[in-house]
Amino acid sequence: MTDKTPEPEAEPEGELTLRTLAMPADTNTAGDIFGGWVLSQMDIAGGMVAGERAQGRVATVAVDAMKFIRPVKVGDVLCVYCDVVRVGRTSIAVEIEAWVKRDRIGSREKVTEALFTFVALDADGKAREVSAS
Ligand SMILES: CC(=O)SCCNC(=O)CCNC(=O)[C@H](O)C(C)(C)COP(=O)(O)OP(=O)(O)OC[C@H]1O[C@@H](n2cnc3c(N)ncnc32)[C@H](O)[C@@H]1OP(=O)(O)O
């Protein structure tokens, strides 16, 4: 007999860091939102979290395991969740998930995820140590 128990609805992992609305200006020729726009929102959110942890300027040094899972449509609310998963000597790795609320109020779906690595920078743009804690 098949178990008909519904799967529990997946929940975003991490802290809600950024919410924004997908606008017509961000579309590709097919009318969906550009992946680059979504990536950019994730970079902004991750940079805020990493900059807070580093207590200063950071730069993105790597984006790994980027997965575009579902398209984003005009009118969706994009919500970006960040989770600091590793702090190295100068680097901070942040697992980032982007979810949408379809047409502002509809169902919630995970659309993209990736592991971003940021490096703390000094005033000369060189890597600097991130303090413990
Ligand atoms: C090209 C663009 O405009 S991209 C947009 C914005 N980003 C930038 O401008 C960053 C451009 N890059 C840089 O300026 C340099 O790579 C810097 C200053 C960030 C780092 O330079 P370096 O000091 O030579 O890097 P270094 O090899 O020592 O690595 C620094 C840290 O980053 C980590 N790192 C470097 N490359 C990667 C990578 N591909 N993936 C994961 N972590 C990495 C290292 O492991 C190290 O971490 P740790 O100190 O915690 O152990």
The ligand as an ORCA input file, in Angstrom:
! r2SCAN-3c Opt
* xyz 0 1
  C      35.874     40.269    -10.913
  C      34.834     41.005    -10.160
  O      34.641     42.181    -10.216
  S      33.899     40.015     -9.126
  C      32.991     41.076     -8.103
  C      33.590     41.527     -6.853
  N      34.700     40.732     -6.365
  C      35.958     41.192     -6.481
  O      36.252     42.230     -7.016
  C      37.012     40.301     -5.863
  C      38.209     40.129     -6.811
  N      39.221     39.300     -6.154
  C      40.198     39.838     -5.414
  O      40.384     41.052     -5.331
  C      41.126     38.858     -4.703
  O      40.842     37.544     -5.135
  C      40.958     38.943     -3.147
  C      41.566     40.230     -2.620
  C      39.467     38.865     -2.746
  C      41.640     37.749     -2.479
  O      42.958     37.686     -3.004
  P      44.078     36.779     -2.283
  O      44.419     37.390     -0.966
  O      45.168     36.524     -3.233
  O      43.283     35.441     -2.084
  P      43.659     34.136     -1.302
  O      44.006     33.104     -2.289
  O      44.665     34.426     -0.196
  O      42.268     33.777     -0.635
  C      41.667     34.545      0.381
  C      40.576     33.696      1.002
  O      39.597     33.407      0.019
  C      39.426     32.001     -0.133
  N      39.199     31.709     -1.548
  C      39.926     32.154     -2.604
  N      39.420     31.657     -3.745
  C      38.349     30.897     -3.399
  C      37.412     30.108     -4.129
  N      37.467     30.010     -5.453
  N      36.446     29.458     -3.438
  C      36.365     29.533     -2.091
  N      37.228     30.267     -1.338
  C      38.213     30.924     -1.993
  C      40.735     31.398      0.355
  O      40.553     30.053      0.769
  C      41.057     32.327      1.499
  O      40.267     31.998      2.618
  P      40.838     31.894      4.131
  O      41.782     33.061      4.350
  O      39.628     32.004      4.998
  O      41.525     30.598      4.225
*
